[in-house]
Amino acid sequence: MDEQAMLKDLGLTDSEAVIYIALLEQGSSLVGPIIKKTGLHRATTYQILERLKEKGLVSSIIIEKKQHFAAASPEEFMTLLKEREERLKEILPKLLLKQSLAKEQQHIMIYSGVKGLRTVFDQLLEELGIDGAYYDFGVSGIFKEIMGSYFYIWQKQKKIQKIHSKVIFNKSVRTQNPTLLKEYVGEYRFHTEEFISLTDTFIYNDTVILCIWTAKPPIAIVIKNKDNAQSYLNQFKLMWKNSKK
């Protein structure tokens, strides 16, 4: 990287870098030789010299009623970098806070149809990785009916990834769909008779998935928000405590 490019990285414009280098090479100089060496217009040259003076990179002195300019030592850039670092330290906490708040914003996505729901459940496993955990309530067994063979693929992948899961089935599943209980991988309990739902609510990490199986086509609403997920998880824990084995 040449000197001009390096000076640009340090915050100078092309023209500022050209004039600063010209002054380093010429030493103290009137504006005329600077213009001749750089090829810049007179008015532009004066404007740039003033900007460099404001940055502490150029000084000027009047000798015999004529203004002479001189470049400050290149070591001055170290001072400028230190000043920038101090200013960055002042603003960094605010910038990090803005980033944190942006991450906490709620993102909602809607997927429909079997292919869309497969995308949702594939993403769930991908985000959980190895030894992850999810929670699910309002489980009626319609997942298997609608997703077909994908249900078995998904359960198998859960086992491979050692996914931990706690599921609360609708009470009717115990008598009407006992095969499902044998095929399901994970820990489960049953809702009381008062709680009947055709909507699965999955909770993991900072995500809540609402699967509305009775919609035509079925849809999944994916909500990514840490506080919202924690609220649903608290609800699940209370339901789990009151559910039956």
C-alpha positions as semicolon CSV with decimal commas, in nm:
position;residue;x (nm);y (nm);z (nm)
1;M;0,000;0,000;0,000
2;D;0,148;0,340;-0,100
3;E;0,162;0,646;0,125
4;Q;-0,145;0,811;-0,024
5;A;-0,360;0,502;0,022
6;M;-0,233;0,465;0,379
7;L;-0,322;0,825;0,459
8;K;-0,671;0,766;0,320
9;D;-0,706;0,473;0,560
10;L;-0,612;0,714;0,837
11;G;-0,899;0,945;0,744
12;L;-0,765;1,187;0,483
13;T;-0,929;1,249;0,148
14;D;-0,733;1,196;-0,173
15;S;-0,664;1,569;-0,209
16;E;-0,566;1,608;0,157
17;A;-0,322;1,318;0,126
18;V;-0,171;1,463;-0,195
19;I;-0,112;1,805;-0,038
20;Y;0,023;1,662;0,289
21;I;0,274;1,445;0,102
22;A;0,373;1,740;-0,119
23;L;0,445;1,951;0,190
24;L;0,649;1,671;0,346
25;E;0,861;1,654;0,032
26;Q;0,897;2,031;-0,013
27;G;0,924;2,145;0,345
28;S;0,792;2,494;0,426
29;S;0,630;2,632;0,113
30;L;0,420;2,907;-0,034
31;V;0,090;2,803;-0,189
32;G;0,223;2,847;-0,545
33;P;0,468;2,554;-0,540
34;I;0,203;2,336;-0,376
35;I;-0,040;2,413;-0,659
36;K;0,228;2,345;-0,918
37;K;0,324;2,012;-0,762
38;T;-0,030;1,883;-0,702
39;G;-0,211;2,033;-1,002
40;L;-0,502;2,144;-0,782
41;H;-0,687;2,473;-0,825
42;R;-0,581;2,764;-0,605
43;A;-0,914;2,795;-0,421
44;T;-0,930;2,420;-0,365
45;T;-0,574;2,413;-0,235
46;Y;-0,648;2,683;0,023
47;Q;-0,961;2,499;0,138
48;I;-0,770;2,175;0,182
49;L;-0,485;2,346;0,364
50;E;-0,737;2,492;0,609
51;R;-0,886;2,147;0,670
52;L;-0,541;2,003;0,732
53;K;-0,467;2,288;0,974
54;E;-0,789;2,205;1,163
55;K;-0,670;1,845;1,189
56;G;-0,333;1,959;1,322
57;L;-0,146;1,820;1,022
58;V;-0,039;2,153;0,868
59;S;0,086;2,476;1,023
60;S;0,132;2,817;0,866
61;I;0,337;3,127;0,932
62;I;0,354;3,473;0,773
63;I;0,699;3,563;0,641
64;E;0,739;3,898;0,468
65;K;0,362;3,927;0,434
66;K;0,338;3,589;0,261
67;Q;0,182;3,279;0,412
68;H;0,406;2,975;0,427
69;F;0,275;2,626;0,499
70;A;0,452;2,327;0,653
71;A;0,347;1,968;0,720
72;A;0,335;1,849;1,078
73;S;0,542;1,545;1,172
74;P;0,389;1,216;1,055
75;E;0,399;1,115;1,421
76;E;0,101;1,346;1,463
77;F;-0,111;1,069;1,313
78;M;-0,043;0,864;1,626
79;T;-0,195;1,144;1,831
80;L;-0,495;1,157;1,600
81;L;-0,544;0,782;1,629
82;K;-0,531;0,801;2,008
83;E;-0,787;1,082;2,006
84;R;-1,014;0,874;1,781
85;E;-0,974;0,576;2,010
86;E;-1,077;0,786;2,310
87;R;-1,380;0,922;2,124
88;L;-1,472;0,568;2,020
89;K;-1,452;0,453;2,381
90;E;-1,699;0,726;2,473
91;I;-1,954;0,633;2,209
92;L;-1,899;0,255;2,205
93;P;-2,143;0,176;2,491
94;K;-2,421;0,364;2,309
95;L;-2,346;0,184;1,983
96;L;-2,348;-0,154;2,157
97;L;-2,680;-0,067;2,320
98;K;-2,831;0,017;1,981
99;Q;-2,707;-0,316;1,847
100;S;-2,850;-0,501;2,145
101;L;-3,189;-0,332;2,109
102;A;-3,195;-0,414;1,738
103;K;-3,131;-0,781;1,817
104;E;-3,418;-0,778;2,064
105;Q;-3,666;-0,651;1,807
106;Q;-3,938;-0,898;1,724
107;H;-3,923;-1,072;1,389
108;I;-4,230;-1,255;1,264
109;M;-4,230;-1,491;0,966
110;I;-4,516;-1,698;0,827
111;Y;-4,473;-2,025;0,640
112;S;-4,750;-2,222;0,473
113;G;-4,801;-2,567;0,328
114;V;-4,608;-2,888;0,394
115;K;-4,290;-2,757;0,229
116;G;-4,303;-2,437;0,431
117;L;-4,348;-2,628;0,756
118;R;-4,061;-2,861;0,669
119;T;-3,843;-2,553;0,635
120;V;-3,952;-2,438;0,981
121;F;-3,878;-2,772;1,149
122;D;-3,549;-2,819;0,964
123;Q;-3,448;-2,474;1,086
124;L;-3,547;-2,565;1,442
125;L;-3,312;-2,864;1,441
126;E;-3,035;-2,664;1,277
127;E;-3,057;-2,387;1,536
128;L;-3,070;-2,632;1,827
129;G;-2,760;-2,817;1,709
130;I;-2,631;-3,098;1,928
131;D;-2,785;-3,148;2,272
132;G;-3,036;-2,862;2,230
133;A;-3,384;-2,850;2,381
134;Y;-3,734;-2,747;2,281
135;Y;-4,075;-2,745;2,450
136;D;-4,415;-2,802;2,292
137;F;-4,772;-2,788;2,417
138;G;-5,111;-2,831;2,257
139;V;-4,995;-3,141;2,070
140;S;-5,282;-3,328;1,905
141;G;-5,094;-3,562;1,673
142;I;-5,192;-3,375;1,356
143;F;-4,822;-3,311;1,287
144;K;-4,786;-3,677;1,187
145;E;-5,106;-3,679;0,982
146;I;-5,013;-3,375;0,775
147;M;-4,636;-3,413;0,748
148;G;-4,647;-3,786;0,670
149;S;-4,308;-3,959;0,642
150;Y;-4,130;-3,638;0,742
151;F;-4,253;-3,703;1,098
152;Y;-4,034;-4,015;1,119
153;I;-3,738;-3,840;0,957
154;W;-3,769;-3,557;1,208
155;Q;-3,791;-3,788;1,509
156;K;-3,487;-3,981;1,385
157;Q;-3,286;-3,661;1,342
158;K;-3,381;-3,553;1,694
159;K;-3,230;-3,875;1,824
160;I;-2,912;-3,826;1,618
161;Q;-2,868;-3,472;1,751
162;K;-2,955;-3,582;2,106
163;I;-3,228;-3,320;2,122
164;H;-3,405;-3,292;2,456
165;S;-3,777;-3,226;2,431
166;K;-4,071;-3,194;2,664
167;V;-4,414;-3,219;2,505
168;I;-4,762;-3,190;2,649
169;F;-5,010;-3,392;2,443
170;N;-5,382;-3,338;2,438
171;K;-5,533;-3,596;2,670
172;S;-5,721;-3,764;2,385
173;V;-5,392;-3,878;2,227
174;R;-5,345;-4,133;2,508
175;T;-5,649;-4,335;2,399
176;Q;-5,702;-4,234;2,036
177;N;-5,345;-4,240;1,910
178;P;-5,127;-4,459;2,137
179;T;-4,896;-4,549;1,847
180;L;-4,785;-4,186;1,828
181;L;-4,660;-4,204;2,186
182;K;-4,433;-4,497;2,098
183;E;-4,295;-4,319;1,792
184;Y;-4,235;-3,986;1,963
185;V;-3,877;-3,921;2,080
186;G;-3,863;-3,730;2,408
187;E;-4,035;-3,678;2,741
188;Y;-4,410;-3,619;2,744
189;R;-4,711;-3,559;2,962
190;F;-5,081;-3,493;2,900
191;H;-5,301;-3,189;2,926
192;T;-5,606;-3,212;3,146
193;E;-5,945;-3,247;2,977
194;E;-6,004;-2,873;3,006
195;F;-5,719;-2,794;2,765
196;I;-5,784;-2,903;2,407
197;S;-5,581;-2,741;2,130
198;L;-5,526;-2,799;1,759
199;T;-5,236;-2,552;1,758
200;D;-4,887;-2,673;1,848
201;T;-4,676;-2,418;2,031
202;F;-4,303;-2,488;2,005
203;I;-4,056;-2,294;2,221
204;Y;-3,678;-2,297;2,184
205;N;-3,394;-2,049;2,231
206;D;-3,546;-1,707;2,148
207;T;-3,812;-1,852;1,918
208;V;-4,180;-1,944;1,941
209;I;-4,349;-2,139;1,660
210;L;-4,727;-2,149;1,638
211;C;-4,841;-2,431;1,409
212;I;-5,202;-2,396;1,301
213;W;-5,270;-2,737;1,154
214;T;-5,638;-2,676;1,076
215;A;-5,565;-2,387;0,838
216;K;-5,593;-2,462;0,466
217;P;-5,306;-2,498;0,393
218;P;-5,152;-2,539;0,742
219;I;-4,936;-2,248;0,853
220;A;-4,652;-2,187;1,097
221;I;-4,597;-1,846;1,254
222;V;-4,236;-1,805;1,368
223;I;-4,177;-1,532;1,626
224;K;-3,820;-1,447;1,722
225;N;-3,800;-1,241;2,038
226;K;-3,618;-1,331;2,359
227;D;-3,873;-1,184;2,601
228;N;-4,166;-1,337;2,416
229;A;-4,001;-1,679;2,414
230;Q;-3,931;-1,655;2,787
231;S;-4,295;-1,566;2,851
232;Y;-4,414;-1,873;2,660
233;L;-4,157;-2,089;2,837
234;N;-4,283;-1,971;3,176
235;Q;-4,635;-2,063;3,065
236;F;-4,513;-2,405;2,953
237;K;-4,340;-2,473;3,286
238;L;-4,662;-2,398;3,474
239;M;-4,861;-2,625;3,242
240;W;-4,597;-2,898;3,269
241;K;-4,619;-2,883;3,647
242;N;-4,997;-2,926;3,634
243;S;-5,006;-3,184;3,355
244;K;-5,033;-3,560;3,406
245;K;-4,790;-3,839;3,322
